[in-house]
Amino acid sequence: MGSINLLLPDQLQQLRALERAVAAMPDFVSASQLLVDRLAAVLNVRAAVVEPRNGSSHVVCAAGKETAADDLIRLAHAVAPASFHSDERVVETGEGDVVWTSLPLHGSSTTSRLLLISGDWTASYWRLQEAASRLGHACHGLAPPPRRVVLDRRRMMPYLLPRRLARAVHPTELHQTIVDACAVAAGAASGSLALVDADRKFLSIVATHGYAPVLVRHLRFGPGQDIIGTVFRTGRALRVGDVRRTRDGQAPRLRYRTGAFMAVPLAGGGQARGVISVADPRQAEQFTRQDLRTLRAMAGVALLALERLIALEQASAAAHAAAVDPLTGLFNRRYFLTRLHEEVQRARRQQSPLAVMMIDVDQFKQLNDRLGHLAGDVVLRLVGDVLRRSVRLFDVCARQGGDEFAILMPGSSPEHSRHIAERIRSGIEESRLPGVPSSDEVRLTASIGIAAFANTTADDLIDGADRALYAAKRQGRNRVCEG
């Protein structure tokens, strides 16, 4: 029966992430084809979806290397009609060691269907069955379209794509949605999306369809280099019937059935963002002009989504910069006050503890005058590092201005706040300025004041922490006081 295969954790994660993409397909045939294409790429196997039809078994779709028509016929004959309602886990085609693992697609429709993957996966059967069940539910309600609708699907895809892209919130998900939709609309077995880097020095492939992305993750294309680089530089789409007849005359890779491909630039406003490429037409030996027009329409929609993603990332970066102190990398006073009012409201609703801590570097002005402003900046950065290392991930550390810092600690009891404050005080005292010999004249210490929430206002909390800080100063500095 051959070797037993094991499902790796990262492969299981990729199968779980496939659920949303499958559910977004317009019909069951499209969903099934996407399912087997991604399974073949992720697990490096052959995959097929089989359903009962007229008293026999019918292969809805299949993918994977060396999956010829004769193989599908043998597979359909090997799956008995009773298999759709049995617990049989392995299907043998009767040819030596050729076996398939059978996984029911529960919930895919009222008709029983099976997902078959080549090889013996019984050691990971239950994990695969869990993934198959989830994918089956994702296909629920997607019926096989009439044959005439299959042709219309290519024209409909540019109109369906914007809704799917609007739901994609992560760059990886957006990139995968683009390449999957373009390949399906163009009737291609494989595809890739290449984007230019920030410096516009090279393009790299960020998503693939029909084969594993790890195969091309290392590739880099300079503008004008290879087919992708040429399309990017010239801004002209390419439709080639056989890659061996191009100027470079390269033989197609083994993962491709034909030498046919298309490549379209993602360009607008005089600037190109990348290239979308597809290869291996499913129903012919070459792509048609209509396929190229479809791919161009898809590229236009994809470009808008990529521009939107870039705008959102720039807005997020600007918002982050507006909330962060550039010297220490801590949050600034404005962000701290906003969060303080939010946490006070939450503490009042939930009757949960809340603490505010004010920290002031002792004798900072004298130290700054003695060692210079550059050394003063180093001191502030050192203090910022101590604060980050001493608090929890969800505590808010901020620079209030000058040498004064503040910490917002949701859910922190008085005992916990005192413990953290003492850790900060000793951490600052043990810090040393790089290149400056340790002595009493350059000794680095801080005074800390703490105030606990007692169903008061945000202003009361800050006043209480300030009063405690001034008490620590009056009592000799380098100490912690509570308000």
N, C-alpha and C positions, 0 to 999 in steps of 0.2 A: 504493500500500500504506500510505500515511500516514507519520507521523513514527516514528523509531526511539527506543525508550525505553531509559533507562539505570538500572541498579540502584544506588542510593546505599548507602554503607557502613552507615549506621544502619538502613536497610531490611533489609540482609543480616543484621545482628545480630538484628533482631526475628524474622526467619524462622528463624534458628538456635535462638533461644530458644523457638520454638513446638513443637519436637520433643517435649519432655516433656509438654506439655499434650495434644498429639495422642495420645501413647501411653497417657495416663491415661483416655481415653474408654472407655466400656463396650463399644462395638461399632463396626464400620466405618462405619456410617451417621453416627453421632454424631461420629466422628473426622473424617470427610470434611466434614461440615457446619461443624465448628469450623475446619477447615483453610481452606475457601473463604471463610468469614466473615472470618477474620483476614487472609488474603491480600488480599481486597477492600479492607479497611480500611487495611492497611499500604501497598499499592501504588496505591490509588485506582483499581482496575480491576474488571472483572467476572471472576469465576473459577468454574470448574466442574471436577468430576471425572467422567470418562466411562469406561465399561467395556463390553466386548463381551458381548452377550447374545442368544442364539438367532439367530446369524448377522448381527446388526446392532449398532448402537451405542446405548447407553442412558446418559442423563445421570443419574448417581447423585444429585448435588446441585449447586446453584449459588448464587452470591451476587453482590452488587454492584448499583449503581443501574441502572435501566432494563433489568433482566433479566426479561423477560416470558416467558410460556409459549411464545409463538410463536418467540421467540429460541432457546429451548432445543430446540425441535423442529427448527429449521433447523440448529442446531449438531450435533445427533445425526445428521442426514442428511449433514452435511458431512464427518463423521469416518467414513471407510471402514474396514471391519473390518481391512484390511491395515495401516492406520495404527498399530495397536497393536504391530506388530513391525517397523516401518520407522524410518528416521532422519529422517523429515519433521519439520521444525521449525515450520512455519507452516501453519495451517489456515485456508482462506478459505471463508466461508459463501456466497459468490456474490452478496453484496449490497454492491456498491460497494467501499468501503475497509474493510469489516468483516473483520478478521483476528484470529486467536487464535494464541498461541505454545503449542506442544505440548511437554509435559515428561513423559516416562515416570516413573511412580511405581514404580521398581524395588524389589523386595522387599516390596511391599504384600501380595501373596498369590501363589498359583499362577496366578491369573488376571491377565493384563496389564491395567493401568489407565493412563489418561492424566490429567495435571493440565493444564488449559487456562487461560490468562490472556489477557484481551483486549489487543490491541495487538501490535506487533512488538518483541519483546525479544531479538532474535538477538544484539545487541551485548553483552548480559550473559547469554547463553545458558548458558555453562558454570557460572557461579556459581549461576544459578537451578537448573540440573540437579543440582548438588551438593546444594542445599537440598532439592530434590524427592526425591532418592535417600534422604537422611536421614529425611525425613518418610515416605517409603514404608516404610522399615525400621521406623519407629515404629508404622506401621499393621499390621505383620506379625502374622498370626494373628487379626486382627480381621475376622470374616466378617460379611456383611450379616445382621442378625437377621430372623427371621420377622416378618411384619406385626404379629402379636399382641404380640410383645415390644416393639415400638416404643411402644405405649401404656403398657406396664409400666415403661418406662425413666424416666418422670417420677416414679413412686412409688419407684423404686430409687435415684434420684439423692441424696436426703438421707442414705441409708445409705452411699453410695459417697464422698460429699464429704469426710467426716472423714479418710479415709485420704489423700486428695490434699492436704488442708490440712496434715496432719502432715508431709508431705514438703516443703512450701513453707517455706524457711528465710529468705527475704528478703521484706520488706513488699510490694514491687512484685509479686513472684510470688504472694504470698498474695492480694492484692487482685484480680489478674487471674484467679486460680483461682475465686474467689468469684463474680465477675460472669459468667464463662463458664459455670460450672455452673448458676447461677440462670437464665440465659437458655435454656440447653438444656433444663433441667427444666420450665420454664414454656412451652416451645415458642415462644419469642420470637426474632425476627430481630435485635433490638438490646437493649442494656441498659447500665446504668451503676451504679457504686458511688460514693456521696458520703459523705464522713466529715467530722465536725466538727473544728475546730481546737482546740488546747490550751486556748485562752481561751473556747471555746464561743461565739464571736461570729459565725462563718459556717461554711458547709459548702462544700467544693470536691470536684469529681469526680476521683477518683484512678485509676479504671479504667473502660474501656468495652468493649462487645461489639458487633460489627457495624459500627462506624465508627471513624475515627481519633480517638484521645484529644486530639490537638492542636486539634480543633474546639471542645472544651469546657474546655480547660485553664485558660482565663482566667476562667471563670464563678465567681461567689461568690453563695451564697444565705444570707441572714440567716434566723434562725428565724422562721417565719411568712411568708416571702417565696416566692412562686411555689409550684409543686406540691411540690417537694422540701422547701422550708422549712416548708410547712404540715404535711406528714406528719411531719416531725421534731418540730415543736412540739406537735402534738396527740397524737402517738403512735398515730394511727389509720391503718390501711391503706386504700388507695384502689384501686378497680377501675372504670375509666371506659371506656365503649364508644366515645365520640367526644369528644376534648378540646375540640372547638368548642362542646359543649353544657355545659361547665363554667361557673362563675361568671365567670371571666376571658375565656372564649370565644376563646382563642388558636388560630390555625390551626396544624396540625402542620407541622414543618419538612419541607423537600423530601426529606430522606433517609429519611423514614418513608412507608411505603405506606398505612397507615391512621392513624386518630386514636385507636386503642385503646392503653391503657397500664395498668400496675399499679405501685404504689409501696408498699413495706412498710418500716416503721421498724426499725432495728436497735437494740432497746431491751431492757433487763433490769435488775432491781434499782432501778427508779426513775430510771435515767439512760439517755439515748439516745446512741448512738455515731454513727449515720448513717442513710442511707436506701439501699435497693436498689430500682432501678426497671427495668422491662422494657417494651418496646413492640413493636408489629407482630406479632401472632400469625401463625404460619406457615401453619396449616391452617384458619383461619377469619378472620372479620372482627372478632371480639371474643374476649376472654379469658373463660373460664368460672369459676364459683366453685371448681371443683376446681383450676384453675390458680392461683387466689389462695391456696388452702390449701397447695398445693405450695410456692409462693413463701414463705409464712410459715414452713413447716417448714425450708426452706433458710436463711432469715434467722436462725432460732434457732441452727443449726449454725455459720453464718458469725459470729454474735456471739460464740460461745464461742471461735472461732479468733482473732478480733480481741482479745478480752480476754486470751487466752493470749499474744498477741504483745506487748501492752502490758505484761503482767507480766514477760515476758522482757526487754523493753527497760529496764524499771525495775530489774530485778535486775542487768542489765549495767551500768547507770549507777551503781548502788550499789557494785558490785564495782570499777568504775573509780575512783570517789571514794575507796574504801578503799585503793587502791594509789597514789594521787597526792598529792603535797604541795600543799596549797591555795595557798601563797604563791608558789611558783616554777613550779608546773605540772609539775615533774619527778616521777619516781616516788619513793616513800618508801623508808625503810630496810628495811621488812618485805618489800616486793616485790623490792628489790635482792638481799636475801639468798636469797630463794626462787629467783630466776633464777641467782644465782651457783652454787648447789649443782647446778642442772640443767646449766649450761654446763661445770662441772668434770667431771661425769660424762660429758658428750658429748666433751669434749676428751680424756679418758682412753680412751674407747672408740675414737675416731677418730684418736688421736695428732695432734690439730690444735693450733695455737697458741691461746693465750688470755691476755689481759692485764687487770689491774685497776689503775685509776688513782684515787688519793685526792687531792683538791684542798682546800686550806684558804685562806681569805681572810686576807691578812696584816694584823695590827693591827686586826682587826675590832672588838674591844671598845672600843679607844680611839676609833675612827671613830664607832662607835655612840654613845658617851658625848658626843662633841664635837658631832655633828650631830643627834642624836635618833634615836629608834627608827623613825620613819617613813622617815628617810633610810637607816637600816640595812636596812629592808625593800626599798627601792629598789635598794640594792647587791646584795642576794641575788637579786632578780629579774634584774638586769643580768648577774650571773654565770650564772644559769640560761639566759638567752638566748645567751650566748657558748658555753656547752656544747652547746646544741642545734644552733647553726650550725656547730660545728667537727667533729662526729662523723658517722658514717654512720647511715643510717636504722635499722639493726637493732642499733646499740649502745644500751646501757641507761644513761641518765643518772639519777642519784638524789641527793636531798638526804638526807644521813645525819643531820642535826640541827645546829642552830645555824648556823655558817658553814662547815661541812664538807660536801663533795660527793664523790661516787664515780661512776666510769664503768666499766662492764663491756664489754669489747671482744672478742667471739668472733672467732677467726680472725685476730687481729691479731699480726703479728710484732713483735719488739722495735724494729726500725727504724721500722716504721709507728707504733707506740705513741709513740716519742720525737717523731716528726714531729707527731702530733696534740697531744701534750702541749705542745710549744713553740707551736703555733698557739693553744691555749687560753691559755697564759701571756701571750703578746703581745696577744691579743684582750682579755683582762681589763685589762692595763696601758693599752691605748689607750681603754678605756671612760671615759666622763665622766658624772658625776652631773648630771642636768638641773637648771639653775638654780643650780648651785654652781660658782664660778670655780675653774679648775684651779690647784693649788698643791701643794707637797710635803706640806702638812698633810692634804690630802684625796686624796692619791695612792692609786689603787686597784691593788693587786697581789695575786698569789696564789702559793703554793708548791705544788709538785706532786710526788707520789711514785708510781713505777710498779713493779709486780711482774709478772713473767711466769710462766705456769704451767710447772712442771717436775715433773709427775706427783705433785703434792702435794695437800693438802686445801684446801677453801675457806677455812678458818681460817688456814692457812699463807699463802695468797695475800693475805688482808687484812692479816695481820701484816707481811708483806714490804712491802706498799705503805705501811703506817703508818710503818715504820722508815725507808723512803726519804723520806717526807714530813717526818719529824722531822729527818733529815739536811739536807734543803733549808732548813729553818728555821734550823738551827744554822749553816749556811754563809752566811747573810745574807738569806734569803727571796728571793722573786721569781725562783725558779729551779726547774729540773726535776732530780730525782735518781732513780736506778734502784736497786731493791733486789736 
